[in-house]
Amino acid sequence: MTELQVQAGGGRRAWFVAAILGGSFLLFLIQPMVARMALPRLGGASAVWNSAMLVYQALLLVGYGYAHWLGRFRVRTQAGVHLGVLAFAALWLPIGLGTMQVPAGAEPALWVPWLLVAAIGPLFLAISAQAPLLQRWYAVSSHGRDPYALYAASNIGSFGGLLAYPLLVEPLLRLRSQSWLWTIGYALVVLLVLACASRLPKSETLPAPRTDRPATVARDWARWIVLALVPSGLMLATTTFLTTDIVAVPLLWVLPLGLYLLSFPVAFRSSALLDDLLERCVPLVLLLFGATLVAGDSRLAYFNALIGLVLLFAVAVACHARLYALRPPPERLTGFYLAMAVGGALGGVFSGLLAPVLFDWTYEYPLLILAAGLLIPQRALTGELARLWASRYRLPVGLALSAGVVAIVVLALHVQLLGPIQIQLGFVAVAVIGLATIGARWPFAVALAGGLFLFGGYTAIETSLSGARTRSYFGVYTVSDQPDQRRLAHGTTVHGVQLKGGRATRPTTYYQAGSGVGQAMLAAPALYGPNARIGVVGLGTGTLACYARPAQSWHFFEIDPAVVHLARDSGKFSFLRLCAPQAQILVGDARLRLSELPPTSLDLLALDAFSSDAVPMHLMTAEAFATYGRVLAHEGLLLVHISNRFLALGPVVAGAAKAGGWQGLRLVHVPSALERQDEGAVSDWIALSRSPRVLAALKARDGEWRPLVAQPGFTGWTDDHASLVPVLRLFRAAGD
């Protein structure tokens, strides 16, 4: 090959890389952007997010199916058709949801797909088909060069879009500007695709399929699908597990998805050194880290989070490297990617939709770890072990070691009453056996299952059998009993505490009498008379109900039916039954449900909708506060709970208050020694009203109330512009 031909080939490759990278970048910008657009209109209910995820997965599958269908034509015909599809999809630019409104009480499972498909369907389909199509074109235009390495560009582009939206696009641009930015990016990608199409030869020169290689059969498709399913499902399972059972850090979901995407560029390349490393080390990582993470020691939350991310990346690289090793020749490339898309979608459906219904805990996580142990290639750690597992003694030795694992598990559980040290010693013994079984798939799987069951799995099953745990699409709730109290935890975050005996109706945690909301509730009869109308966004255990008076009218707004069951129907908490049995509970997104109420229908509204330190952004925008102002009486009082470990929400509320003409006070309550005996917690509440008289009455009750001061240069959140990045405590002073 001449130097001129090499240069031409490199230039051709650059155009294809740029087009693939740009398309994938746009794909990972459009998903969160449209979700942000839909929040105010559809709310933050789980059905909305689950339906949106299904729409994205379905459109991706259709896009890959379209690319596979086009593969039956000559590449120049493919290029003409695809450019026509791109031109037709441009009619949906700039991106927006239009003026269609969702009827009150509409079923999200029906309306969300319709709204999203109508808004971005053709655009998403056209862009999602880019990667497989352009790789096929490159194989033809480069006279049969391996196109699979270009898949790295696709995932690097996806990773770039994933980071760019929350860190750059969302903080800096309003939604309308984001839409126009995406439109410009789309035009550039179309030009890049046109440049690639212009480099296609008039006649295809792909080599004929090798006769010594069998055609793709159902077994090949099954392998591709399963190898794509496990890392996709594990990525979602890791996200759920980390953000509920380990540490609820905002934006943490970016890390598992980012590592999942980065695993493709690492895996989709030929490297004997990488294969050897994966086959020896990944089983070791599974064995030692999988069970440790399932045990979930809350004292080592950040260390466990790091372990979980390492484990996910190792499994994803191993599975995707195996996929790369099983790749078909370029003429069957689009079918290969279609199977990968099917596997990815099935993994998402399993972890995102089925698991919350089937399990009361994140059991999908250890199940997928075990599936990875069965799928990934393995190589014995030493030459002696390799010879053993290749000899005729492999079956009896494997059975003996498997029986040893079972015996250790049974013995460790039998003596567990003597203390946790026996469980830990049992796990060490199982791990030692597991190290010897690396290279023998089924004995290794038995050892891995034994470790998962012994070190965390048994405790999880025991809690499930006790009925103390409930799961919904919003998280995992665990009820725990202590001699003098009962607690409700959402993952690792306490949701409520009820004292036992004669103190059962005493408010606890963030809601004690000295807290901002406690003082407001106690002042309500004097401010609004005996028939005060009280609303609370966020039910929890129903603690605030114990401020209710007989003639008052109370409404709770709760998005999760599982929380309603725990607080009212299960009998595990009695705040509602003892204090406000007449209270009405409205299930659904609070902003949407409040918009259905008549004007001036509440005197006091407490906004306490945060769970596991996650912030429903659409409840904190200027438009949301306008909704609260509409349903409150002229002298109504709005209480906003902003206690949060990771986010400084004071400037957000101050910005909304300034935009809406509210006046505000803020109270950070530190419980006294006596209050701490009643499970008091440091709380941060903001009181807003358009009536100076109401705020003066609160100030008279406690001189610790301080004026709410807006932060210069911070305008607050709106439906068109909101971002978590500027309010992360990592970047702010401690007092914010």
Phi, psi and omega in degrees: 000130182285163179298325179296320179294321178298316180296319179296320178295321178294321177294320178298315180299322181298320178297316181293318178300315181297318181294317180294314181298316180296318179297317180292324176300315179295324182297322181273357169271324187288329183295303179293331181294315179291325177298319177296322178296325186278339186307306183297331184274327186250344182083179184254025181294154182299324180299328178294311183291320179294319178294321178297318179297318179296322178297313180299314180296319181294317179295323177296317178297317179296320178298316178291325176295321176297317178297320179294320179295320179295337183298345180282348182258166174295151189296326179292327174293318177303315182298317179297316180296315185291322176297324175296319177296318178298319179294319179295318181295334180297343177296341180271006180265151348290158185293138176189166180266002179072199183255001182295130179252142178280126180299149178300132180079009180292152180280115183301325182300337180262318186281323182299309178303317181297315182294316183289318178297318179295329184277317189227002187311300182298322179295313181297317181298313183296316182289322183295336180280353187301309189300306180294322181297310185290330174295320177296317179296320180297319179301322180286313184291337180262013176062044171094012176294154182295117183271351189293334179297335179292343178296335176300320179298322179299315184282330173294320176297318178298317179297319178298317177295323179299316180281325186294323186293303182289333186266333184234304188294309183295315180294329190263336189235144171284163185302320180297318178293324176300319180297318179290325175299317179295323179298316178297317178299321179298317179298320178295319179295320178299318178296321178294319177297320177298320178296320177295318181297325181291345181261006178281139180287157178289335177231139182284142182235022176298139177296150178297148179302140180293136182283341180274000180248122183293154178293161180299131180238177183301326180296323177296314179299318180298317178297313180300316183296313183293318180293334174275329183295314187298308179294326177296312178295321181292327178298313178291321179296321178296318178300312179297315183296315181293318187277352177245315186260346184249288181207129185266073181266129176302145180069006179296334181299339181294324186293310178300317180294320179296317179293323176300315180292321180291340180294333181293310177300326179290318188277327187275063174201151180277122180203111178295324179295317179296316180300316180297318180296316181296316185291336179266321191268322185296317174302323178296318178297317178301314185293316187274325185264330184302308182291324179300319181288322179298326178297324169061058176291112184294341179288343180241045189302310185289326176295318178296323177298318178297317178300316180299320179291319177298317180297315178300313183296319180297315180294317181297316179296317181296314180293318181288329174294322176294321175301315180298321179294332181263012184295147178275174175296161187305330182292344177248021185298315185294326176294323178298313180289329175296317177297321177298320179294321177298314179298316178299319179294318179296322176298318178294319179296319181296309184281327185269330185244313185282317185302316179297337178274321186279327189240152174262002176217176182279057179294340178299333182294302178295330178296319179287328173299316179295319177298321177297321178299330178278336188267319191289146175296147182229150176223129183304149185288333180229162178296323179297316179293323178298317179293324178298312184284353174259356184268178180285352180270001186297323182291307180296323179293318178298317179295320181295316180292323177297317177297324177297320178298314180299318180296318179296318180298313180298317181294316181297320178290327182293326183256015185296337179295342179285345179138162183292343182299327179294321177298316181294319177295322177298319179296319178299317179297317178296320180296321178297315177298319180300320178300321180290334184272355177300125186109345175241104195303307187287316173301324177296318179298322178295316179296319179296317178297321178298318178295317179297319181290318186286320188252068177123319183295320181297316179298319179296317179295319180298318178294321178297316181294334180284346181078015184274358187233143178227144179230144174221185177292348181264350179149187181249124181249131181235128176260124180236139181256136171234165185306324186244006183199166173230136186238147172243123179243136172258097189067244179256003183256127179290129181260340180175153179226131174241126178285159183257165177074220184289352180258016187296333181261014181272124179297142184234182176050237186282359193243016180295166186301330180279350179287168180300316181288325178298316179295321179294318179296320179292332180276347186303315180301320179289325183281321190235006177085176184291342182257034182302144180255115188246135174236143179227123176265112184105111186274313186059227176272358182088021185304317184295343179300337183284003169264358184291146174245154190307321185271355182284156176251122184242137175230128172253139177245117185225130184278334188253113178301333179296323178293321177300317179299316182294318186281328188245319193259337187281339184081002182279334176231142188240013179306309183295314183296321184277327190251324185213063181296339181274356184297140176267139178244119180256116184269131179142179178296127188299320183296320179290319181292322178294325179294342179276346182283153175294157177298152177051041183264357179228149174262325181222134180229124178255123181259106184221057190262007185275143178220136181050036178063017172272142184247117173286098190301326184290349175270358185240015180268166179300322179294323177295318179293331174295323176296317178297319179296327180292320184276346178273149175295169184302321178257027183292164184234130178247124177252128182240123180272121183237016176298124184199134182286333191243342187237137174265097189267356179304311179299329179295312180293319179298321178295317178294322180296317180296318180294329184262003179077025177272156167251152187216154172231155181227139180226119171261112185259122175255116185296147176284174179300321179293319179293326179295333176295333176262031177061040176287150180226151176298130183228153181229111183236146174242132177253127180238141175200158173266004182249114175300329181298318182294315180293325177296324178295320177294317180299325180291332180287326183208118181289356180282348175297134180240148178300141176280122184249126177287146178276126179303133177086350179256116186265001182084180182263148171229168176299335182270342184205112177205145180206141177282334188303313182294342183253007174295132182297340177302331185252009188231165177290153185297332184275358183291000000 
